[in-house]
C-alpha cells in the first residue's frame, strides 16, 4: 500500500515537473525597429498584467529574463507608434517592427514641460499641426493661428508688412499689463514672434485654460502658445525646397473730390487763391498704392541615423508692401540636433539666427503729422508731387506736404539681429525617472536709422535735416531643471514632475538725434552740427520659480491633472514678491465605460472640468520703487546744473494680477472618427489689476500703479471637424470653429478711464467703465442735420436735441468686441490635385471710422470724401451731411454718425495645388514635387465703408479698440510657388 502511494506521488511529481518545464522559459530577446529598419531606443517592453519590464537600449535591443513563460504576452509601446502585444508561445527571439500611430486619440500633444497623449488631456488645449498651415504660404506666426483655433482671436492692427499681430486667448485680461500670450519656442519663452520662420514650425499648441497654463504660473495669465520646430524623422536624408513669388495690392480705394469739386468746397468755406496756378490732377491714392512684390526661398535637410536626429534650414524672405516704400526682409538659419549618447543619456540643441529688416509706414496720423494714407485722401489733386524748386508740394492753403514727403523724403530703416536657442540634457535613471536640464537664451540687437531730407521736405528744410539713430539690446536667459517620474502598473498610470526655473531679462537703449545737416550725402547723426536730443538707459528684471505637476490615470477612464507653481518676480514689492498658482483638472472617458456600446456611433467621449489660478507680471521693471527722474536742471550761481526729481511714488505692497479660471468641456468622436467635436465653456476673472490709479494731489503725484479692479471674461467655444468623403481618389475634410466671449469690467473702484484721443481736439473715444466691456466706444448721439441752419444736432442725456452738447451728454455709442468670431476650412484632394479654402470672419463688432471724421468734417483746407457732395448748402436742404464750417468741429464730433458695423467674412486663403505623379518625378531624382497658386484676401463681404474692416489704429491696445484712422489696410495677395522634396 505504501509502495503504491510512493509510486503515485512520484508520477504526480514527474508530471508536475514536466508541466513546469513546458511552461517555464528562461528569456526572450529581440530588436525593435521602426518601419524603415532604424532601431528605436527607449521602447517600453513589459509583461502584460505585471510590473516586469525593460526598455530597449541604444541599438533597439532588449532582453526579458524574469517571469517569462509560453503563455506570456509582451507589450511593446512607444509614443508615436502603435502599441503591439505579442504572445510568446515558446519563442526565444521576438523582433518587432513599429508602425507610426495615426490614431487621433493616440496623437502626442506637446504641453508645458512635457507631452501627453491627446486622449489623456484634461485641460482646454488645441493643436495646430503642420498639415494645417503647410496648405498655404505664411510669413508670420500670427497668420498660422488666425481662424484655426476656437477661443484664439488674432487682431491685425494693420496690413503693412512690418505690422505684427495681437493675439487674445479668451478675451482681454488686463488694462495696463500685457494681454498677449506667452510664446514658448522649443522651451524658450519669448514675446517677439515676427522673426520666427513659419517654415521651421512643426506644431503649435495653445494652452487656453488655467489648468493647462498654470504650469507657467506668472506668465500664463493670457494663455500659452507652445511652438515646436521640426526635427529629422527619416533614416534617409530628406531635402526640401520651397520657393514662391507673389504680388499684393489694396483691395479697396475710397472716392475723394476731384479738382473742381475741391475748388467749389474751398470757395464755399471762404478760401480763395489763384486757381490758375493749380492745374495738376494727381490721384494720390494711385501715387502711394502700388503692386507689392514678395519672394520667399526656404531650404532644409533633415534625417535620423544612429541615434542622431537633425534638421537644418535656411531661408530668405523679401516683401514689398502695397503702400509705397513699405517693406520687410528676413533671413533665417535654423539647426536642430538630438543625439542619443547611450540608452540613458540624450543631449540636443535648438538654434535659430534671424536677420530682420523693415521699413515702416506712418499711418494712423493725419496729413499734417505725416500720415501717408490720410494724406492720400486729404491732399487735393490740384498739386503735383514736386514744385519748381524740387521740393514736395504742399496744400495751397497750409504747409501740409503731400504724402510722398513721408514715403520718399524720409529715409528710415530698422535692422535687428536675433539669436534664439537652447541646449538640453536628458538622463534616465532608476527605470522610471528622468532628469532634464535646459538652458535657453534669446538675444537681439536692433538699430533704427532715420534721415529727414533737408532740401526736399518742408520741415527738413526748416530744421536743416534730421538724423536719428536708436539702438536697443535685449538679453534673456532661462535655466530649467526638472525631474519626472513615469510609471504604469495594473490599471494605474502616474506621471509626476518637479522643477525649478530661473529667468533674467536685460534691456538697454540709447538714442541720439541731430539737426542742421550741410548736405544729404552723410545721413548718419554725425553729419548734423546740432545735437538736439540724446538719451540712454538700462533696466533688468528677474524671475525665480518652482513647479510641480501630477498626471494620474486609472483604467484609461478616470483622469486627473494637478499643477502648482510658485513664482517670485523682481517687479513687485519685497513683501508681495511671491505668487502661488495652483490648478487641477479632471477627465472622464465615458466611452470606455461598459455601458457604452463599442460598436455604436460613439468612438470616444471625454468629459473635462478644470480650475486654476495664473498670474501676470507684465509691467515695467522697478514698478514698485519710488523712482528718481532726471532732466530737472537747476541754476546755481548763474550756471545750470543737472538735477533730479521724484519720478514715482513707492508701493511696497504691489503684487501680481491673478486670473482665476473655471473650464468645463467635452471631446467627442463619432462615426468611425469621421466626426469630432470639442466644446468648452469658461469663466475667467482677473483680480488685483495692475492699474495706474489717481492719487490725492496732496501726495505730490497724479497717479501710481496699484492693485485695484477686476475684469471678467466668459464664453463658449466650439470646434467641429468632419471627414466628409474619404475614398481612394477623392477626399474632403472640413473644419469649423466659433467663439463667443463676453468681456466686462467688474470693478474699477468707482473710477472711469477715458482714452483714445481723436484728432482735432474732439476728445477721447474709448471708455473704461464698470459694467461695460473693454473696447467700449464713447461719444455723442448724432440726431441729424437741421434743415434751416445746416448744423448737426445731437441728443443730450435728457433725450432732447441740442446744437451744443456738453461732455456730460456723451454716452456709449458702440462696442468693438465681436458677438462671435469664426473660421472655416475645407481641404479637398483628387488624384494629385488639392484645394484648400479658408474663410475667417467676425460678427457684431463696431468701428469708429475716424477716417470719415477727417474726410467729411469740412473744417480746414483738406480734401474730402465724395460723401460731402451731399452736404447742406442752403436752407431747406434735407441731408445727413452738415454744412462746411471752417475752423469749427462741432458738426463732426465723435458720435454715432461715424460708428459703423465692421463685421466681415473674408476668403482668407484659397490654394490650388498639384502633386506631380511619382513615376514622372522619380526619373528626376525627386521624391515629391508640388506646384501651387494661392490667393489671400481675395474676396471680403462687409458693409464697412473704410479701406478695410480688419484694422485698429491703436494696435494691440487692451482698452482702445475698433478705431480706424487712416490705417494701413489688409492687402489682396496672389502667390505662385513650388515645393520639392528630394
MOBEL-V988255 format. One line per field, one symbol per residue. ss: DSSP state (a for helix, b for strand, c for the rest). psi: psi as a letter, one per 30 degrees, with the letter a starting at -180 (. if undefined). burial: 1 if it has 16 or more other ideal C-beta (glycine too) atoms within 10 Angstrom, else 0. Layout:
BEGIN
ss=???
psi=???
burial=???
END
This chain:
BEGIN
ss=caaaaaaaaaaaaaaaaaaaaaabcccbbbbbbbccccbccccbbbbcccccbbbcccccbbbbccccbcccbbbbbcccbccbbbbcccccbccbbbcbcccccccbbbbccbbbbaaaccccbbbbbaaaacccccccaaaaaccccccbbbbbccccccccbbbbbccccccccccccbbbbccbbbcccccccaaabbbbbbbccaaaaaaaaaaccccbbbbbbccccccccbbbbbbbbbbbbbcccccbccaaaaaaaaaaccccccaaaccccccaaaaabccbbbbbbbbbbbbbbccbbbbbbbbbbbbbccbcccbbbbbbbbbbbbbbccccbbbbbbbbbbbbbbbcccccccaaaccaaaaaaacccccccbcccccbcbccccccbccaaaaccbbbbbbbbbbbbbbbbbbbbcccbbbbbbbbbbbbbbbbbbbbcccccaaaaaaccbbbbbbbbbbbbbbbbbbbbbbbbccbbbbbbbbbbbbbbbbbbbbbbbbbbcccccccaaabbbbbbbbbbbbbbbbbbbbbbbbbbbcccbbbbbbbbbbbbccccccccbbbbbbbbbbbbaaacccccccccbbbbbbbbbbbbbbbcccccccccccbbbcccbbbccbbbccbbbccccccccccbbbbbbbbbbbbbbccccbbbbbbbbbbbbbccbbbbbccaaacccbbbbbccbbbbbbbbbbbbbbbbbcccbbbbbbbbbbbbbbbbbbcccccbbbbbbaaacbbbbbbcccccccbbbbbbbbbbccccccbbbbcccccbbccccaaacbbbbbccccbbbbbbbbbbbccbbbbbbbbbbbccbbbbaaaaaaaccccccccbaaaaabcccccccccbccccccccaaaccbaaabbbccbbbbbbbbbbbbccaaaaaaacccbbbbbbbbbcccbbbccccccccccccccccccccbbccccccbbbbbbbbbbbc
psi=eeeeeeeeeeeeeeeeeeeeefekkelklakkllfggkkjlgkkjkkkglgkllkkaeggllkjgkgklfgkkkkkkkkflkkkkkkehgkfjjkkjkkkjgkeegkkkklkhallkeffkfajkkkjlffefffkkkfleefffkgfkkfjkjjjelglefkakkkjjhlkfleelkgklkkjjhfjklfjfegkjfffkelkkjjelefffffgcfggfglkjkkklllkfkekkkkkkkkllllllkfklkklkaeeeeeeeeeeggklljfffiflikjfeeefkljlkkkkkkklklljkhgkkkkklllkkkjklfkkfkllkkkkkkkkkkkjeaffkkllljkkkkjkkljlkjahllefggkeeeefefkkfflaelafgglkllkfflhjllffeeeffjkkkkkkkkjkllklkkkklheglkkkkkklljkkkkkkkkkkkfffkeeeeegglkkkkkkkkkkklkkkkkklkkkkkcgkkkkkklllkkkkkkkkkkkkkllikflgejflfffkfkjekklkllllllkklkllkkkkkkggekkkkklkkkkkkffllffgeklkjlllkkkjiefglffkjfgaekekkkkkklklklljgilklgffljlkllfikkkjhgkkkklllkelkkjfgkakkkkkkkkkllkkklhhgfkkkkkkklkkkjlhkjkjkklkfffflellkljllkkkkklkkkkkkkjekilefkkjkkkkkkkkkjkkjekghflkkklikklgggakgkkjkkfllkgkkkaljkeakjfefglkllkafgglkkfillfffllkfljfklelllkkkkjkkjhfkkkkkjkklkkgklkjifeeeeggehfagllllffffglkelkfkjlgjllkjkgjgefhljlfegkljgklkkiekjkklkjkkefefffggkekkkklkkkkhekkjlgkfaekfhlkfgbgkeejlhkjihkklklkkkkklkkkk.
burial=0000000000000000000000001001011111000111111111100001111111011101000100010111110110010101001001010100100011101111110111111111111100011111111111111111111111111111111111111111111111111111111111011111111111111111111111111111111111111111101001011101011101100101101011101100100000000100010110111101010111111111001011111110111111111111111111011101001101010111110111111111111101111111111111100000001111110001111111111101010111011101010100010101011101010101111111011011001111111101010111010111010100001111101010101110001111111001001010110000000000001011111111101000001011111110111100011110111111111111000000000011111111111111111010111000000000000000000000011010011111111111111111000011111111111111111010000000000111111111111111111100000000011011111110111001000011110111011111111001111111111110110001111111000000001000110011111101111111111000010111111100111111111111111111111011001100000000111110001111111111110111111111101010000010000100110101111001010111111111111111111111111111111010101101
END
